[in-house]
Amino acid sequence: MAVTGGKSAAQQRVDRIRAFRRELEQLTAEGAIELAAEQRERLDRHLAATLAALARDYDVDTTESQKQISWGMRIASALGGLALCAAVVLFFYRFWGVLPTWVQVALLVATPILLAFAADRVARRERTLYYTMLLSLVAFAAFVLDLNVLAAIFNVTPTPKGLLAWSAFALLLAYRHGLRFLLAAGLVCAIGWFAAVLTAATGYYWAAFMERPETVAIAGLLAFVMPWRVPHPRRSEFPGVYALVGLLGMFIPVLLLANFGPGSYLPFADRTIEILYQLTGMAGGAGVIWWGIRTQVAGIVNLGAVFFALFLFVRLFHWWWDWMPKYLFFLILGAIAIALVALFKRLRAKLLEAA
């Protein structure tokens, strides 16, 4: 059974079928609907066959217990990948000095290639991609380590091209196997590379791009808008990763500038810059909440709400902390938090009413 979008779309359909079954049972119990025995039997056969086909073709979770086990497997594979990354790094540091240069170079070149090849071979045999994710993560870590060590061996001057190479390798693995974690890692490296290039173009040392966070915000904006300009028919879950990483790439620099005006390129007083970015952050958070509600992209509304509250509290801190009694300050913050909860609850009720 072919499903556009791959395993993610298949899992979404399974979840819809399970929700439909529960709602049908509830409506039948309430007397709102009554199917003939033949209709109910035919429907049950069709749903069971659909679930079986999706489970066979995409290895999706058809029960709540399977979902919980899958989350445990994802966590275990992520922890295993991190542990293997640490093992690779510690191995290099433990035995590196006793190896001749040609052996070092051969190991550095071969390790990420062999790990990527192993991940590709494993991906052809498994549908869950847990081992593929583990091997791909280790391959990426080895690639990052190898470029650094090769640069040290041959005394190569550091450049932003290293970030670009890391990004390309991570994105290659991500798109090859549909791995969202490596997609996020590749996008972070790409944002760092673009920000470093912009920073160097303005006359600063490229590695100091976090000291000029506006370059990071521009790169984050590009990452955010890219999936909406470039469709992902085979990777329907990837635009959400682009959106989350891009928004973080925009909000974090704005949050830094809201508290440290001297890091800005703007030709204004530091205090003016901080106030400007505080207001920009609140407006951006509100806009992201609105956009997330419209697009229904997972996690966007929560991210917008978190940063809206952060920028609001930063603004209130600058207004009141120095002259207001501390107990009164936190009391007001608590009252504002309660008001925000009430506001979001009211917004949620309106959405339910519209639905």
C-alpha positions in Angstrom: 0.0 0.0 0.0 1.7 3.2 -1.2 1.4 6.3 0.9 2.7 9.6 -0.2 5.2 11.0 2.3 6.6 7.6 3.5 6.5 6.2 7.0 5.5 9.5 8.6 2.4 9.7 6.4 1.6 6.0 7.0 1.8 6.5 10.8 -0.5 9.5 10.6 -3.0 7.4 8.7 -2.8 4.6 11.3 -3.4 7.2 14.0 -6.5 8.5 12.1 -7.8 4.9 11.8 -7.4 4.3 15.5 -9.1 7.6 16.4 -11.9 6.8 13.9 -12.5 3.4 15.6 -12.7 4.9 19.1 -15.1 7.6 17.9 -17.2 5.1 16.1 -17.5 3.0 19.3 -18.4 6.1 21.2 -21.1 7.2 18.7 -22.5 3.7 18.6 -22.8 3.6 22.4 -24.5 7.0 22.4 -27.0 5.9 19.8 -25.9 8.6 17.3 -25.1 6.0 14.6 -26.0 2.4 14.0 -24.5 0.3 11.3 -25.9 -2.9 10.1 -24.0 -6.1 11.0 -22.9 -6.6 7.4 -21.7 -3.0 7.1 -19.8 -3.1 10.4 -18.2 -6.4 9.4 -17.1 -5.1 6.0 -15.8 -1.9 7.6 -13.8 -3.8 10.3 -12.3 -6.1 7.6 -11.2 -3.1 5.5 -9.7 -1.2 8.5 -7.9 -4.4 9.7 -6.5 -5.0 6.2 -5.4 -1.4 5.9 -3.6 -1.5 9.2 -2.0 -4.8 8.4 -0.8 -3.5 5.0 0.6 -0.3 6.5 2.4 -2.3 9.3 3.9 -4.7 6.7 5.0 -2.0 4.2 6.1 0.7 6.7 6.5 -1.0 10.1 4.4 1.6 11.7 2.9 1.4 15.3 -0.7 0.2 15.3 -1.2 0.1 19.1 -0.3 2.4 22.0 2.0 -0.1 23.4 4.0 -0.3 20.2 4.2 3.5 20.2 5.7 3.5 23.7 8.2 0.8 22.7 9.2 2.7 19.6 9.9 5.8 21.7 12.1 3.7 23.9 13.9 2.4 20.9 14.4 5.9 19.5 15.9 7.0 22.8 18.1 4.0 23.1 19.4 4.4 19.5 20.1 8.1 20.1 22.0 7.3 23.4 23.8 4.4 21.7 24.8 6.7 18.8 26.1 9.4 21.3 28.0 6.7 23.2 29.6 5.4 20.0 30.6 9.0 19.0 32.3 9.4 22.4 34.1 6.0 21.8 35.4 7.2 18.4 36.7 10.5 19.8 38.3 8.8 22.8 39.9 6.1 20.6 41.5 8.8 18.5 42.9 10.6 21.5 44.1 7.3 23.1 46.0 5.8 20.3 46.5 8.7 17.8 50.0 9.6 18.8 51.5 6.1 18.2 50.2 5.8 14.6 52.2 7.0 11.6 50.9 9.9 9.6 49.8 7.8 6.6 47.8 5.5 8.8 46.2 8.5 10.5 45.1 9.9 7.2 43.8 6.6 5.9 41.8 6.1 9.0 40.4 9.6 8.9 39.3 9.2 5.2 38.0 5.7 5.5 36.0 5.9 8.8 33.1 8.1 7.8 32.9 6.6 4.3 32.7 3.0 5.8 30.1 4.1 8.4 28.0 5.8 5.8 28.2 2.7 3.6 27.2 0.5 6.5 24.3 2.8 7.3 23.1 2.5 3.7 23.4 -1.3 3.7 21.5 -1.5 7.0 18.8 0.8 5.7 18.1 -1.6 2.9 17.3 -4.4 5.4 15.4 -2.6 8.1 12.3 -0.4 8.0 12.5 1.1 11.4 15.8 2.9 10.7 17.0 2.7 14.3 20.3 1.1 13.4 20.5 3.3 10.4 20.1 6.4 12.6 22.8 5.1 15.0 25.3 4.4 12.3 24.6 7.7 10.5 25.0 9.7 13.6 28.4 8.0 14.3 29.4 8.6 10.6 28.6 12.3 11.0 30.5 12.6 14.3 33.5 10.9 12.7 33.3 13.2 9.7 33.3 16.3 11.9 36.2 14.9 14.0 38.2 13.8 10.9 38.1 17.2 9.2 39.3 18.9 12.4 42.2 16.4 12.8 43.2 16.5 9.1 43.3 20.3 9.4 45.6 20.0 12.4 47.8 17.4 10.8 48.4 19.5 7.7 48.3 22.9 9.5 45.3 24.1 7.4 43.9 27.6 8.4 40.4 27.2 9.7 37.7 28.5 7.4 33.8 28.5 7.3 34.1 25.8 4.6 34.4 23.2 7.3 30.8 24.1 8.5 29.6 23.8 4.9 31.2 20.4 4.5 29.6 19.2 7.8 26.3 20.5 6.7 26.5 18.8 3.3 27.4 15.4 4.8 24.6 15.6 7.4 22.0 16.6 4.9 23.1 13.9 2.5 22.6 11.3 5.2 19.3 12.9 6.3 17.7 13.0 2.8 19.1 9.6 1.9 17.4 7.8 4.9 14.8 10.3 6.1 16.5 11.1 9.4 15.1 14.3 11.0 17.8 14.5 13.7 20.6 14.7 11.1 18.5 17.1 9.1 18.4 19.4 12.1 22.2 19.0 12.6 22.9 19.8 9.0 20.7 22.9 9.1 22.4 24.1 12.2 25.8 23.7 10.5 24.4 25.5 7.4 23.1 28.4 9.5 26.5 28.6 11.1 28.3 28.6 7.7 26.0 31.3 6.3 26.4 33.5 9.4 30.2 33.1 9.3 30.3 34.2 5.7 28.2 37.2 6.4 30.3 38.1 9.4 33.5 37.9 7.4 31.9 40.0 4.6 31.3 42.8 7.2 35.0 42.9 8.2 34.9 40.7 11.4 36.6 37.4 11.9 34.3 34.6 10.7 34.4 32.5 13.8 33.0 35.5 15.8 29.6 35.2 14.2 27.8 34.6 17.5 29.2 38.0 18.6 27.1 39.5 15.8 23.9 37.5 16.1 22.0 39.3 13.4 23.9 37.3 10.8 22.6 34.1 12.5 19.0 35.5 12.4 19.2 36.1 8.7 20.5 32.6 8.1 17.6 31.2 10.4 15.1 33.2 8.3 16.4 31.6 5.1 16.2 28.1 6.7 12.6 28.9 7.8 11.3 29.9 4.4 13.2 27.4 2.3 10.8 24.4 2.6 7.8 26.5 1.7 9.6 27.4 -1.5 11.0 24.0 -2.2 8.4 21.2 -1.9 9.2 17.9 -0.1 6.8 15.4 -1.6 8.9 12.4 -0.4 9.8 13.8 3.0 6.6 15.3 4.3 8.0 15.6 7.8 11.0 17.6 6.8 9.4 21.1 6.4 8.5 21.0 10.1 12.2 20.5 11.0 13.2 23.4 8.8 10.6 25.6 10.5 11.6 24.7 14.0 15.4 25.0 13.4 14.9 28.3 11.4 12.7 29.8 14.1 15.3 28.9 16.8 17.9 30.4 14.5 15.9 33.7 14.5 14.6 33.8 18.0 17.9 33.0 19.9 19.9 35.9 18.2 17.0 38.3 18.9 16.9 37.2 22.5 20.7 37.8 22.8 20.4 41.3 21.3 17.4 42.1 23.5 19.8 41.8 26.4 23.1 42.9 24.8 22.7 45.8 22.4 26.5 46.3 21.6 26.3 43.1 19.5 24.1 44.7 16.9 25.0 46.2 13.6 22.3 48.9 14.0 23.6 52.5 14.4 21.6 53.2 17.5 22.3 53.5 21.2 22.6 50.2 23.0 19.5 50.7 25.1 17.5 51.6 22.1 18.6 48.4 20.3 17.7 46.3 23.3 14.2 47.8 23.5 13.8 47.4 19.8 14.7 43.7 19.8 12.5 43.0 22.9 9.5 44.4 21.1 10.5 42.6 17.9 10.7 39.3 19.9 7.3 39.7 21.4 5.8 40.6 18.0 7.6 37.7 16.4 6.4 35.3 19.1 2.8 36.4 18.6 3.2 36.1 14.8 4.6 32.6 15.1 1.6 31.6 17.3 -0.8 32.8 14.6 1.2 31.2 11.8 1.4 27.9 13.7 -2.3 27.8 14.2 -2.9 28.4 10.5 -0.5 25.8 9.2 -0.9 23.2 12.0 2.9 22.5 11.9 3.8 20.5 15.0 5.5 22.4 17.8 5.3 25.8 16.2 2.6 27.2 18.4 4.4 26.0 21.6 7.7 27.5 20.4 6.1 30.9 19.6 4.4 30.9 23.0 7.6 30.1 24.9 9.6 32.9 23.2 6.7 35.4 23.5 6.6 34.8 27.2 10.4 35.1 27.4 10.6 38.4 25.6 7.7 39.7 27.7 9.4 38.8 30.9 12.7 40.3 29.7 10.8 43.6 29.0 9.1 43.6 32.4 12.5 42.8 34.1 14.0 45.9 32.5 11.0 48.0 33.4 10.4 47.0 37.1 13.3 45.0 38.6 15.4 47.9 39.9 12.7 49.9 41.7 10.0 47.4 42.5 10.0 45.1 45.6 11.1 41.6 44.5 8.0 39.9 46.0 5.8 42.2 44.1 7.7 41.7 40.9 7.3 37.9 41.0 3.6 38.3 42.1 3.0 40.4 39.0 4.8 37.9 36.8 2.6 35.1 38.2 -0.5 37.1 37.5 0.7 37.8 34.0 1.4 34.1 33.5 -2.1 33.2 34.6 -3.5 35.8 32.3 -1.5 34.3 29.4 -2.9 30.8 30.2 -6.4 32.2 30.2 -5.7 34.0 26.9 -4.4 30.8 25.3 -7.3 28.8 26.7 -9.7 31.2 25.2 -7.9 31.1 21.8 -8.0 27.3 22.0 -11.8 27.3 22.7 -12.4 29.6 19.7 -10.4 27.2 17.5 -12.5 24.2 18.7 -15.6 26.2 18.1 -14.5 27.0 14.6 -13.6 23.4 14.0 
